[in-house]
């Protein structure tokens, strides 16, 4: 069990990690600001496709482990 001091330290650290943008967000922002809206949309589509492929591969790997 966490004591109160560790818990009070955990809350702001968890909040910072929750609020901080990830690498996808930073890349999308930079692409859209530097090259325009369509480049930002294309980058967002690429990120979404990457997440989809990763999710499918993770599901396939988990099903292989469980089976």
C-alpha positions as CSV (number, residue, x, y, z in Angstrom):
1,X,0.0,0.0,0.0
2,X,1.2,3.5,-0.8
3,X,1.7,5.8,2.1
4,X,0.2,9.4,1.9
5,X,3.5,11.1,0.9
6,X,4.1,8.8,-2.1
7,X,0.5,9.1,-3.2
8,X,0.7,12.9,-3.0
9,X,3.9,12.8,-5.1
10,X,2.3,10.4,-7.6
11,X,-0.7,12.6,-8.4
12,X,1.2,15.6,-10.0
13,X,3.6,13.3,-11.9
14,X,0.7,11.3,-13.3
15,X,-1.0,14.5,-14.3
16,X,2.1,15.8,-16.2
17,X,2.4,12.5,-18.1
18,X,-1.3,12.6,-18.9
19,X,-1.3,16.2,-20.2
20,X,2.0,16.1,-22.1
21,X,1.6,15.5,-25.8
22,X,3.0,12.4,-27.4
23,X,5.3,12.2,-30.4
24,X,2.3,11.8,-32.8
25,X,0.8,15.0,-31.6
26,X,4.0,16.9,-31.9
27,X,4.7,15.6,-35.4
28,X,1.1,16.4,-36.5
29,X,1.3,19.9,-35.2
30,X,4.7,20.6,-36.8
31,X,3.6,19.1,-40.1
32,X,0.3,21.1,-40.2
33,X,2.0,24.4,-39.2
34,X,4.9,23.9,-41.5
35,X,3.3,22.4,-44.6
36,X,-0.4,23.2,-44.4
37,X,-3.7,21.5,-43.6
38,X,-3.5,18.7,-46.1
39,X,-0.1,17.6,-45.0
40,X,-1.5,17.5,-41.4
41,X,-4.4,15.4,-42.6
42,X,-2.1,13.0,-44.4
43,X,0.1,12.7,-41.3
44,X,-2.9,12.1,-39.1
45,X,-4.1,9.3,-41.6
46,X,-0.6,7.8,-41.4
47,X,-0.6,7.8,-37.6
48,X,-4.1,6.2,-37.6
49,X,-3.0,3.5,-40.0
50,X,0.1,2.8,-37.9
51,X,-2.1,2.5,-34.8
52,X,-4.4,0.1,-36.7
53,X,-1.6,-2.1,-37.9
54,X,0.0,-2.2,-34.4
55,X,-3.4,-3.1,-32.9
56,X,-3.9,-5.9,-35.4
57,X,-0.5,-7.3,-34.8
58,X,-0.9,-7.2,-31.0
59,X,-4.3,-9.0,-31.3
60,X,-2.7,-11.7,-33.5
61,X,0.2,-12.1,-31.1
62,X,-2.1,-12.3,-28.0
63,X,-4.4,-14.8,-29.8
64,X,-1.3,-17.0,-30.6
65,X,-0.2,-16.9,-27.0
66,X,-3.7,-17.7,-25.6
67,X,-4.4,-20.5,-28.1
